[in-house]
């Protein structure tokens, strides 16, 4: 392998001999990934199939339906995507910043707290009209808050140091820590009220605030931060510095902050209808913030810096960015038409945009980036190219699921309601199968032993147990050609 790519500002990365060794590469991220996949396959995607079927076939779920819908959303956002991304965050932040985590003994407990909180929420919320379940429901939020606080406490010092070093990825990941704790803190009193009232679901105004923070404050900034630190290298572009990355991050954060403030004020002061325009206009900033970081990645180029065995995974990244751009354009359209009509953005439109991002961006990017930067998938590439049918099948399944999920939500025509519900169920089934295939490939890959490589290392770009200086790529992390 040749010299690693230049770091921020074009400065060369430190040589391997000048890097301090870190602890041998651990597999803690696999615990988070396993918990995330368990939530997704046992609850999140299963409910994505059953909920529209209940509507299409009139199963008569009544108040259980919105409660299960919120449980499904939380399982997908903070269970499947959240646990996977936070587990990778624990792995990547020290490597991105060159600062080891202090208190690593708390990493696994934080994952246990987060997984337990999500599990309790999914199980208890549909039963919250019963006194015992309602009384325990706030415990789920407290457990998640504790896990989120640990994650932020462990990663924030390193990210603040990287921010001072003007690393382009750092502002996005700092925002993740802040919003992660914020949404968990907001959920505590809201779930307390829901549990005491015996209504098994949050009011719509509260739930939409949580979803906005979780998507635009946690999941997408995490993806953008990791992308800006790795993806440009895949496609032969220099890593963007703070000057290039800050405008997009500022747009996204300003839009989310304005939207959250206006929505919270309207939640507690329903008579303040004058804030509707400000809340809707804030979504225009969010839409711009979704598109801006994509322009820095070079993902429309050929993945020239990846070895042939890793290039199929780059298609996941390119497809995920395409869905992100479409979601940003649709959100801007929905907000602009709502402003012109003097109304809120239609709920079916925000739901369609969220699912474009949830399946098209977040899930597709998780699968693609996992194949590109995790040690588990680096080892199978030593044995040859990945299974073509598996990689293409997962990508095709996720793309079809995203398209069907959009068609099932965006058009608002009562004459096609039943057909749209069947589309939503088909989308959930396709995504379920695709993620199950990914889970099987991850388990199979994690069980394989690396072949011996030069100097006792591993072949084909398996990550090396080294620590880079702040803002510089870790050699071997990206499975690049020399």
C-alpha positions as a printed Julia matrix, in Angstrom:
482×3 Matrix{Float64}:
   0.0     0.0    0.0
   1.3     3.46  -0.84
   1.4     6.58   1.28
  -1.86    7.55   2.97
  -3.78   10.5    1.55
  -3.2    14.04   2.65
  -4.94   15.31   5.7
  -6.77   18.56   6.29
  -5.42   21.48   4.34
  -3.33   19.17   2.18
  -0.87   18.39   4.95
   0.58   14.9    4.74
  -0.57   12.4    7.32
   2.0    11.45   9.95
   4.11    8.45   9.16
   3.27    5.14  10.75
   6.41    5.24  12.84
   5.34    8.48  14.52
   1.92    7.23  15.57
   1.4     6.03  19.08
  -0.02    2.51  19.23
  -3.47    2.06  20.63
  -5.07   -0.95  22.23
  -5.51   -3.91  19.91
  -8.52   -3.53  17.7
 -11.56   -4.52  19.73
 -14.88   -5.84  18.51
 -17.15   -3.85  20.79
 -18.85   -2.33  17.79
 -20.17   -5.8   16.95
 -22.13   -5.84  20.22
 -23.86   -2.6   19.23
 -24.39   -3.89  15.69
 -25.88   -7.12  17.04
 -28.29   -5.25  19.3
 -29.23   -2.92  16.45
 -29.95   -5.8   14.09
 -31.95   -7.64  16.75
 -34.21   -4.6   17.25
 -34.56   -4.13  13.49
 -35.36   -7.73  12.62
 -37.52   -8.56  15.64
 -39.47   -5.32  15.9
 -38.73   -2.42  13.56
 -39.06   -3.98  10.11
 -41.65   -6.52  11.27
 -43.92   -3.67  12.36
 -43.16   -1.91   9.06
 -44.94   -4.85   7.39
 -47.72   -5.39   9.91
 -48.84   -1.78  10.44
 -49.92   -1.12   6.82
 -51.43   -4.59   6.6
 -53.55   -3.77   9.65
 -54.88   -0.73   7.79
 -55.39   -2.47   4.46
 -57.15   -5.49   5.99
 -58.98   -3.55   8.71
 -57.68   -5.56  11.64
 -59.28   -3.11  14.07
 -56.22   -2.2   16.15
 -57.77    1.1   17.26
 -55.55    3.11  19.64
 -52.98    0.31  19.5
 -52.15    1.31  15.92
 -50.67    4.78  16.62
 -48.9     3.37  19.7
 -47.35    0.59  17.61
 -46.51    3.09  14.86
 -44.54    5.2   17.34
 -42.9     2.08  18.77
 -41.92    1.09  15.22
 -40.45    4.52  14.57
 -38.42    4.49  17.76
 -37.2     0.95  17.13
 -35.96    1.95  13.7
 -34.52    5.36  14.51
 -32.91    4.87  17.93
 -32.75    1.07  17.91
 -31.61   -0.05  14.48
 -29.91    3.1   13.19
 -29.07    4.69  16.53
 -27.38    1.7   18.15
 -25.43    0.86  15.0
 -24.21    4.42  14.48
 -23.3     4.97  18.13
 -21.39    1.69  18.21
 -19.41    2.79  15.17
 -18.98    6.2   16.79
 -17.15    4.64  19.7
 -14.83    2.98  17.21
 -14.28    5.87  14.81
 -14.04    8.95  17.03
 -10.66    7.96  18.54
  -9.36    7.1   15.08
 -10.65   10.29  13.49
  -9.36   12.59  16.23
  -6.23   10.83  17.47
  -7.57   11.12  21.03
  -8.24    7.87  22.94
 -11.52    7.6   24.78
 -11.27    8.04  28.53
 -13.46    5.67  30.49
 -13.71    2.91  27.91
 -15.09    0.67  30.65
 -18.37    2.59  30.24
 -18.77    1.81  26.53
 -20.55   -1.52  26.95
 -22.75   -0.29  29.85
 -23.86    2.65  27.72
 -24.87    0.24  24.96
 -26.76   -1.91  27.45
 -28.61    1.15  28.75
 -29.52    2.33  25.25
 -30.64   -1.1   24.08
 -32.65   -1.7   27.26
 -34.32    1.69  26.9
 -35.29    1.07  23.3
 -36.52   -2.44  24.1
 -38.66   -1.24  26.99
 -40.15    1.54  24.88
 -41.07   -0.85  22.07
 -42.66   -3.37  24.45
 -44.34   -1.0   26.9
 -45.7     1.78  24.71
 -48.47   -0.25  23.04
 -49.51   -1.4   26.54
 -49.26    1.99  28.23
 -53.03    2.17  28.76
 -52.47   -0.45  31.49
 -51.33    1.02  34.79
 -48.2    -1.11  35.25
 -46.9    -0.53  31.71
 -47.72    3.16  31.89
 -45.83    3.54  35.14
 -42.73    1.85  33.69
 -42.79    3.71  30.36
 -40.72    6.71  31.58
 -38.02    4.26  32.69
 -37.27    3.56  29.04
 -36.51    7.23  28.45
 -34.38    7.45  31.6
 -32.29    4.46  30.48
 -31.77    6.0   27.05
 -30.86    9.34  28.62
 -28.23    7.67  30.77
 -26.75    5.83  27.78
 -26.78    8.97  25.65
 -25.11   11.01  28.38
 -22.3     8.43  28.66
 -21.77    8.42  24.9
 -21.6    12.21  24.77
 -19.35   12.38  27.83
 -16.86    9.94  26.31
 -16.72   11.32  22.78
 -17.27   15.07  23.18
 -13.8    15.96  24.56
 -12.08   14.37  21.55
 -14.5    16.0   19.11
 -14.04   19.44  20.66
 -10.29   19.05  20.24
 -10.82   18.13  16.59
 -13.08   21.17  16.2
 -10.32   23.43  17.48
  -8.0    21.73  14.97
 -10.48   22.8   12.25
 -11.39   19.26  11.2
 -14.28   19.39   8.75
 -16.11   16.38  10.2
 -16.01   17.56  13.83
 -18.92   20.08  13.91
 -21.36   17.46  12.68
 -20.31   14.92  15.29
 -20.38   17.52  18.09
 -23.97   18.26  17.05
 -24.77   14.54  17.31
 -23.72   14.49  20.97
 -25.75   17.59  21.83
 -28.95   16.55  20.08
 -28.67   12.94  21.24
 -28.89   14.05  24.86
 -31.51   16.7   24.06
 -34.0    14.3   22.48
 -33.55   11.78  25.29
 -34.13   14.49  27.9
 -37.29   15.7   26.15
 -38.68   12.17  26.02
 -38.55   11.7   29.81
 -41.36   14.11  30.81
 -43.36   13.41  27.67
 -43.4     9.66  28.26
 -44.15   10.33  31.93
 -47.25   12.28  30.9
 -48.27    9.57  28.42
 -47.86    6.85  31.04
 -49.9     8.75  33.64
 -52.66    9.65  31.19
 -53.14    6.07  30.03
 -52.89    7.15  26.38
 -50.37    4.78  24.78
 -48.89    7.26  22.33
 -47.34   10.72  22.39
 -49.28   13.68  21.01
 -48.46   14.34  17.37
 -46.74   17.67  18.11
 -44.38   16.07  20.6
 -43.61   13.05  18.45
 -42.75   15.16  15.41
 -40.28   17.2   17.47
 -38.54   14.04  18.66
 -38.41   12.62  15.14
 -37.03   15.86  13.72
 -34.25   15.95  16.31
 -33.47   12.26  15.87
 -33.24   12.51  12.08
 -31.74   15.96  11.52
 -29.79   16.24  14.77
 -28.5    12.69  15.36
 -28.65   10.27  12.43
 -27.91   12.51   9.46
 -25.18   14.61  11.13
 -23.51   11.35  12.16
 -23.61   10.15   8.57
 -22.38   13.49   7.22
 -19.56   13.68   9.75
 -18.27   10.19   9.01
 -18.75   10.78   5.28
 -16.72   13.99   5.22
 -13.91   12.2    7.03
 -13.79    9.14   4.74
 -15.83    9.28   1.55
 -13.91   11.98  -0.35
 -10.84    9.77  -0.1
 -12.7     6.87  -1.7
 -13.5     9.01  -4.73
 -10.1    10.67  -5.09
 -10.85   14.05  -3.53
  -9.1    15.86  -0.67
 -10.77   15.89   2.72
 -12.73   19.12   3.23
 -11.63   21.39   6.02
 -13.73   23.42   8.4
 -14.16   26.34   6.0
 -15.86   24.09   3.44
 -17.87   22.01   5.91
 -19.16   24.67   8.3
 -21.75   26.34   5.99
 -23.68   23.1    5.42
 -23.5    22.17   9.08
 -24.65   25.66  10.11
 -27.64   25.5    7.74
 -28.75   22.13   9.1
 -28.28   23.08  12.75
 -29.87   26.52  12.41
 -32.86   25.02  10.63
 -33.31   22.28  13.21
 -32.9    24.69  16.12
 -35.46   27.12  14.69
 -37.89   24.32  13.86
 -37.55   22.76  17.32
 -37.97   26.07  19.14
 -41.04   27.04  17.13
 -42.61   23.58  17.39
 -42.02   23.4   21.16
 -43.52   26.85  21.66
 -46.58   25.88  19.62
 -46.81   22.61  21.55
 -47.22   24.44  24.86
 -48.94   27.52  23.4
 -51.34   26.24  20.71
 -52.75   29.73  20.24
 -49.39   30.96  18.87
 -50.32   30.19  15.27
 -48.11   33.02  14.02
 -45.1    30.74  14.47
 -46.32   28.44  11.7
 -44.5    30.36   8.99
 -41.25   30.4   10.95
 -41.49   26.68  11.66
 -42.12   25.9    8.01
 -39.38   28.24   6.79
 -36.94   26.49   9.12
 -37.48   23.32   7.08
 -36.08   25.16   4.05
 -32.83   25.59   5.96
 -32.9    21.92   6.93
 -33.41   20.95   3.27
 -30.41   23.05   2.23
 -28.39   21.49   5.02
 -29.19   18.02   3.67
 -27.82   18.79   0.21
 -24.79   20.95   1.07
 -22.44   18.26   2.46
 -23.06   16.0   -0.52
 -21.27   18.5   -2.75
 -18.03   17.96  -0.82
 -17.84   14.18  -1.12
 -17.21   13.65  -4.85
 -19.5    10.6   -4.73
 -20.52   11.14  -8.36
 -16.98   10.18  -9.39
 -15.47    6.72  -9.86
 -14.27    5.19  -6.55
 -10.68    5.22  -7.81
  -9.0     4.94  -4.41
 -10.79    1.73  -3.44
  -9.49   -1.7   -4.22
 -11.61   -3.78  -6.63
 -12.97   -5.97  -3.85
 -14.32   -2.92  -2.02
 -15.75   -0.99  -4.97
 -19.2    -2.68  -5.0
 -19.82   -1.25  -1.52
 -19.21    2.26  -2.88
 -22.46    1.93  -4.84
 -24.35    1.91  -1.54
 -22.77    5.25  -0.7
 -23.62    6.74  -4.09
 -27.22    5.52  -3.98
 -27.63    6.79  -0.4
 -26.47   10.25  -1.45
 -28.89   10.23  -4.39
 -31.81    9.5   -2.03
 -30.55   12.23   0.33
 -30.52   14.79  -2.46
 -34.04   13.79  -3.5
 -35.26   14.01   0.1
 -33.76   17.48   0.44
 -35.47   18.66  -2.74
 -38.81   17.18  -1.7
 -38.59   18.72   1.76
 -37.83   22.11   0.2
 -40.8    21.71  -2.17
 -43.14   20.7    0.67
 -42.03   23.64   2.84
 -42.22   26.18   0.0
 -45.74   25.13  -1.05
 -46.86   25.14   2.6
 -45.51   28.67   3.06
 -47.29   29.84  -0.09
 -50.58   28.3    1.12
 -50.18   29.56   4.7
 -50.4    26.1    6.26
 -48.22   23.47   7.89
 -46.32   20.98   5.8
 -48.62   18.03   5.17
 -47.94   15.09   7.54
 -47.85   12.58   4.68
 -45.1    14.64   3.01
 -42.9    14.8    6.1
 -43.51   11.07   6.61
 -42.43   10.33   3.03
 -39.28   12.43   3.4
 -38.39   10.74   6.7
 -38.73    7.3    5.16
 -36.69    8.3    2.11
 -33.98    9.23   4.6
 -34.56    6.26   6.94
 -34.34    3.54   4.29
 -32.73    5.26   1.33
 -30.06    7.21   3.2
 -29.51    5.82   6.69
 -30.01    2.09   6.16
 -28.28    2.08   2.77
 -25.35    4.07   4.14
 -25.03    1.81   7.2
 -24.75   -1.23   4.95
 -22.32    0.42   2.56
 -20.04    2.05   5.12
 -20.02   -1.11   7.25
 -18.64   -2.96   4.25
 -16.03   -0.27   3.64
 -14.62    0.61   7.06
 -15.29   -2.21   9.52
 -12.68   -4.91  10.14
 -15.35   -7.62   9.92
 -15.84   -6.96   6.21
 -12.16   -6.31   5.48
 -11.27   -9.92   6.26
 -13.54  -11.59   3.63
 -11.99   -9.4    0.93
  -8.72  -11.2    1.61
 -10.39  -14.34   0.28
 -11.6   -12.7   -2.94
 -14.4   -10.49  -4.19
 -17.65  -10.37  -2.17
 -20.65  -12.37  -3.28
 -22.02  -10.4   -6.22
 -25.6   -11.58  -5.8
 -25.62  -10.7   -2.12
 -24.28   -7.17  -2.53
 -26.49   -6.37  -5.52
 -29.51   -8.04  -3.92
 -29.24   -5.96  -0.77
 -28.79   -2.73  -2.73
 -31.69   -3.52  -5.06
 -33.94   -4.52  -2.17
 -33.25   -1.33  -0.22
 -33.72    0.84  -3.31
 -37.02   -0.82  -4.2
 -38.18   -0.53  -0.57
 -37.35    3.18  -0.55
 -39.24    3.8   -3.8
 -42.32    1.86  -2.7
 -42.29    3.54   0.72
 -42.27    6.94  -0.97
 -45.12    6.03  -3.33
 -47.12    4.73  -0.41
 -46.9     7.98   1.53
 -46.34   11.06  -0.64
 -49.46   11.04  -2.89
 -52.6    11.84  -0.9
 -55.47   10.16  -2.73
 -58.16    8.32  -0.72
 -59.1     6.31  -3.81
 -55.72    4.56  -3.68
 -55.48    4.21   0.1
 -55.65    0.4    0.15
 -53.14    0.09  -2.7
 -50.76    2.42  -0.92
 -50.96    0.34   2.25
 -49.98   -2.74   0.26
 -47.07   -0.76  -1.19
 -45.96    0.14   2.33
 -46.17   -3.5    3.43
 -44.16   -4.61   0.4
 -41.56   -1.95   1.15
 -41.25   -3.17   4.73
 -40.86   -6.77   3.58
 -38.16   -5.89   1.03
 -36.24   -3.9    3.62
 -36.61   -6.72   6.15
 -35.12   -9.25   3.73
 -32.3    -6.89   2.72
 -31.3    -6.18   6.31
 -31.54   -9.88   7.16
 -29.1   -10.61   4.31
 -26.8    -7.91   5.64
 -26.99   -9.4    9.14
 -26.14  -12.85   7.79
 -23.17  -11.47   5.86
 -21.93   -9.58   8.92
 -22.11  -12.7   11.1
 -20.39  -14.8    8.45
 -17.67  -12.19   7.92
 -17.03  -11.63  11.63
 -16.37  -15.35  12.1
 -13.63  -15.52   9.46
  -9.99  -15.31  10.49
  -7.67  -12.88   8.7
  -4.92  -14.19   6.5
  -1.39  -13.28   7.57
  -0.07  -10.24   5.72
   3.16   -8.29   5.56
   4.78   -7.54   8.9
   2.22   -9.6   10.71
  -0.63   -7.4    9.59
  -3.58   -8.28   7.43
  -4.14   -8.07   3.73
  -6.57   -6.12   1.6
  -6.96   -3.06   3.76
  -7.97   -4.53   7.07
  -7.73   -1.75   9.67
  -4.47   -1.47  11.53
  -4.39   -0.85  15.29
  -2.98    2.66  14.98
  -4.05    6.14  15.96
  -3.86    9.09  13.57
  -3.25   12.71  14.45
  -6.4    14.86  14.67
  -7.94   15.37  11.27
  -5.83   12.8    9.44
  -7.01    9.52   7.92
  -6.02    6.32   9.54
  -3.95    4.3    7.18
  -5.67    1.08   6.16
  -9.09    2.17   7.47
 -10.46    2.9    4.02
  -9.25   -0.18   2.13
  -7.58    2.02  -0.47
  -5.27    1.36  -3.34
  -1.78    2.7   -2.91
